[in-house]
Amino acid sequence: MQISEGCDNGPRLADSIAQWSQWQLLDSLLPTGGFAHSFGLEAAVQSNLVSNPDELKTFIIHVLENTGSLLLPFVHLASVSPKLETWHNLDKILDATLTNEVSRKASISQGSALMRVGSAVFSELPSLKTMRNASLGSGTISFHHAPIFGLICGTLGLDSTDSQRAYMYITMRDVISAATRLNLIGPLGAAVLQHQLAPNAEAILEKWKNRDVDDACQVAPLLDTVQGCHGYLFSRLFSS
């Protein structure tokens, strides 16, 4: 097999390799702890708010709507400016915005794991490890998930829209995964449901994408209330 020395495939090759890293960021095998959280679904089930596939579908749409309105602005701004100063500012704003202690702890847990895993796995991006090391001892950074996800997406070369779409995707994936472990739906039904919800997720993305953090808000207060009750459950499978 001969390789033409006159052909320059550098940029295209670099883009192709970057796509492998971008796909890995969304891979369920990446140990970021997302599957330890149900986004309030477990509490909703025990409160009899969700008991069948139709109610599950409605619940997931509300989760996606809340994710779009509250968290996409942080993903957006972190992805367009993947810098230490921007990330720190967004982290502090989100920490002050999340009044639900359960969701706040879940965000910090997932974000800390994502930053640790990202800085170790994507070793071709030394800036991630540098930013993590510079932030660990500061005592002022909480490592919330949404800004870190946007930061890593931007560093990996994803544009803002794809970064926000990816965040919606992993949110939907994790809630549906929780639903299967709570026996609300089977594996095949979960795959069908995820496919059916894709147009809803895209519509929600178009509605809330590219907004400033000043526009971040809760649009499903009942969902936030139910998730806050998770710590009071007598028995629970998930952390949140």
C-alpha positions as semicolon CSV with decimal commas, in nm:
position;residue;x (nm);y (nm);z (nm)
1;M;0,000;0,000;0,000
2;Q;0,148;0,332;-0,110
3;I;0,078;0,667;0,048
4;S;0,101;0,979;-0,163
5;E;0,346;1,218;-0,003
6;G;0,200;1,510;-0,195
7;C;-0,143;1,487;-0,032
8;D;-0,193;1,694;0,283
9;N;-0,467;1,541;0,496
10;G;-0,356;1,703;0,820
11;P;-0,660;1,917;0,905
12;R;-0,909;1,654;0,789
13;L;-0,728;1,383;0,987
14;A;-0,722;1,604;1,294
15;D;-1,097;1,668;1,260
16;S;-1,163;1,296;1,220
17;I;-0,964;1,208;1,532
18;A;-1,141;1,483;1,726
19;Q;-1,475;1,321;1,642
20;W;-1,371;1,006;1,825
21;S;-1,315;1,212;2,138
22;Q;-1,646;1,395;2,090
23;W;-1,833;1,065;2,061
24;Q;-1,653;0,927;2,365
25;L;-1,774;1,224;2,569
26;L;-2,132;1,102;2,507
27;D;-2,052;0,735;2,560
28;S;-2,232;0,573;2,853
29;L;-1,906;0,389;2,934
30;L;-1,742;0,717;3,037
31;P;-1,742;0,687;3,419
32;T;-1,893;1,022;3,511
33;G;-2,159;0,889;3,749
34;G;-2,459;1,000;3,543
35;F;-2,639;0,669;3,591
36;A;-2,640;0,717;3,968
37;H;-2,900;0,993;3,928
38;S;-3,266;0,972;3,824
39;F;-3,339;1,348;3,793
40;G;-3,619;1,312;4,046
41;L;-3,782;1,015;3,870
42;E;-3,742;0,780;4,166
43;A;-3,912;1,029;4,398
44;A;-4,185;1,086;4,138
45;V;-4,248;0,712;4,118
46;Q;-4,270;0,673;4,495
47;S;-4,501;0,976;4,507
48;N;-4,728;0,810;4,246
49;L;-4,674;1,096;4,002
50;V;-4,528;0,854;3,746
51;S;-4,665;0,501;3,719
52;N;-4,698;0,416;3,350
53;P;-4,523;0,481;3,015
54;D;-4,743;0,779;2,925
55;E;-4,668;0,954;3,254
56;L;-4,301;0,866;3,211
57;K;-4,297;1,033;2,869
58;T;-4,456;1,347;3,013
59;F;-4,207;1,347;3,300
60;I;-3,909;1,323;3,065
61;I;-4,039;1,610;2,852
62;H;-4,063;1,823;3,167
63;V;-3,707;1,726;3,262
64;L;-3,585;1,826;2,916
65;E;-3,778;2,152;2,931
66;N;-3,627;2,234;3,269
67;T;-3,282;2,138;3,146
68;G;-3,320;2,362;2,844
69;S;-3,443;2,664;3,036
70;L;-3,207;2,637;3,333
71;L;-2,886;2,468;3,223
72;L;-2,840;2,521;2,848
73;P;-2,729;2,884;2,897
74;F;-2,436;2,758;3,106
75;V;-2,344;2,494;2,848
76;H;-2,369;2,751;2,570
77;L;-2,147;3,017;2,724
78;A;-1,886;2,768;2,845
79;S;-1,862;2,608;2,500
80;V;-1,816;2,937;2,312
81;S;-1,551;3,053;2,560
82;P;-1,377;2,744;2,705
83;K;-1,151;2,944;2,934
84;L;-1,073;2,926;3,302
85;E;-1,217;3,266;3,388
86;T;-1,544;3,202;3,201
87;W;-1,587;2,860;3,361
88;H;-1,525;2,991;3,712
89;N;-1,775;3,272;3,665
90;L;-2,044;3,037;3,530
91;D;-1,980;2,787;3,809
92;K;-2,035;3,052;4,077
93;I;-2,353;3,178;3,912
94;L;-2,498;2,829;3,882
95;D;-2,408;2,749;4,242
96;A;-2,610;3,051;4,352
97;T;-2,895;2,964;4,115
98;L;-2,954;2,606;4,230
99;T;-3,162;2,632;4,547
100;N;-3,259;2,263;4,545
101;E;-2,994;2,093;4,758
102;V;-3,048;1,752;4,599
103;S;-3,000;1,876;4,243
104;R;-2,713;2,097;4,357
105;K;-2,525;1,801;4,507
106;A;-2,598;1,591;4,198
107;S;-2,463;1,866;3,972
108;I;-2,143;1,894;4,177
109;S;-2,096;1,517;4,193
110;Q;-2,137;1,469;3,818
111;G;-1,934;1,776;3,730
112;S;-1,643;1,680;3,954
113;A;-1,638;1,331;3,804
114;L;-1,660;1,465;3,448
115;M;-1,371;1,706;3,499
116;R;-1,157;1,437;3,660
117;V;-1,232;1,185;3,384
118;G;-1,204;1,442;3,105
119;S;-0,862;1,566;3,216
120;A;-0,737;1,205;3,237
121;V;-0,895;1,066;2,919
122;F;-0,845;1,359;2,682
123;S;-0,473;1,388;2,752
124;E;-0,419;1,558;2,417
125;L;-0,587;1,861;2,575
126;P;-0,352;1,957;2,862
127;S;-0,556;2,271;2,932
128;L;-0,826;2,057;3,099
129;K;-0,581;1,917;3,353
130;T;-0,426;2,260;3,404
131;M;-0,765;2,419;3,473
132;R;-0,868;2,137;3,705
133;N;-0,547;2,156;3,907
134;A;-0,575;2,534;3,931
135;S;-0,931;2,506;4,063
136;L;-0,905;2,217;4,309
137;G;-0,741;2,412;4,588
138;S;-0,925;2,738;4,537
139;G;-1,212;2,657;4,771
140;T;-1,447;2,873;4,564
141;I;-1,523;2,641;4,269
142;S;-1,798;2,380;4,305
143;F;-1,742;2,197;3,973
144;H;-2,103;2,206;3,855
145;H;-2,184;1,975;3,567
146;A;-2,335;2,201;3,297
147;P;-2,047;2,453;3,274
148;I;-1,789;2,175;3,278
149;F;-1,972;1,987;3,004
150;G;-1,977;2,301;2,790
151;L;-1,612;2,368;2,869
152;I;-1,504;2,021;2,756
153;C;-1,726;2,035;2,447
154;G;-1,573;2,367;2,345
155;T;-1,222;2,237;2,409
156;L;-1,295;1,930;2,196
157;G;-1,408;2,150;1,906
158;L;-1,785;2,109;1,926
159;D;-1,979;2,421;1,831
160;S;-2,230;2,572;2,071
161;T;-2,543;2,421;1,915
162;D;-2,399;2,070;1,906
163;S;-2,276;2,110;2,264
164;Q;-2,624;2,205;2,381
165;R;-2,781;1,924;2,178
166;A;-2,534;1,679;2,332
167;Y;-2,630;1,795;2,681
168;M;-2,997;1,739;2,603
169;Y;-2,910;1,394;2,469
170;I;-2,721;1,275;2,778
171;T;-2,999;1,409;3,002
172;M;-3,264;1,215;2,810
173;R;-3,041;0,906;2,799
174;D;-2,982;0,907;3,176
175;V;-3,349;0,958;3,270
176;I;-3,459;0,675;3,040
177;S;-3,185;0,454;3,181
178;A;-3,317;0,525;3,531
179;A;-3,667;0,435;3,413
180;T;-3,551;0,091;3,299
181;R;-3,388;0,019;3,636
182;L;-3,706;0,129;3,812
183;N;-3,898;-0,122;3,596
184;L;-4,114;0,147;3,440
185;I;-4,016;0,036;3,093
186;G;-3,819;-0,246;2,929
187;P;-3,492;-0,207;2,734
188;L;-3,660;-0,223;2,391
189;G;-3,937;0,009;2,502
190;A;-3,672;0,248;2,635
191;A;-3,499;0,256;2,297
192;V;-3,831;0,321;2,121
193;L;-3,918;0,595;2,368
194;Q;-3,580;0,764;2,325
195;H;-3,634;0,769;1,949
196;Q;-3,987;0,905;1,986
197;L;-3,870;1,184;2,217
198;A;-3,598;1,307;1,981
199;P;-3,830;1,557;1,803
200;N;-3,945;1,691;2,142
201;A;-3,585;1,731;2,256
202;E;-3,493;1,911;1,933
203;A;-3,790;2,147;1,966
204;I;-3,693;2,227;2,325
205;L;-3,334;2,286;2,215
206;E;-3,448;2,532;1,947
207;K;-3,662;2,710;2,205
208;W;-3,390;2,759;2,469
209;K;-3,054;2,747;2,291
210;N;-2,798;3,028;2,283
211;R;-2,940;3,221;2,578
212;D;-2,751;3,420;2,838
213;V;-2,735;3,302;3,199
214;D;-2,949;3,601;3,294
215;D;-3,234;3,420;3,117
216;A;-3,183;3,090;3,304
217;C;-3,500;2,990;3,486
218;Q;-3,710;2,702;3,619
219;V;-4,019;2,620;3,413
220;A;-4,124;2,302;3,598
221;P;-4,137;2,393;3,970
222;L;-4,318;2,071;4,064
223;L;-4,031;1,871;3,917
224;D;-3,786;2,070;4,127
225;T;-3,998;2,012;4,439
226;V;-4,024;1,637;4,380
227;Q;-3,650;1,605;4,324
228;G;-3,591;1,791;4,650
229;C;-3,789;1,522;4,833
230;H;-3,552;1,247;4,720
231;G;-3,350;1,260;5,041
232;Y;-3,662;1,178;5,244
233;L;-3,734;0,849;5,065
234;F;-3,725;0,550;5,299
235;S;-3,547;0,336;5,041
236;R;-3,380;0,457;4,724
237;L;-3,177;0,319;4,438
238;F;-3,038;0,648;4,307
239;S;-2,843;0,936;4,458
240;S;-3,091;1,192;4,326
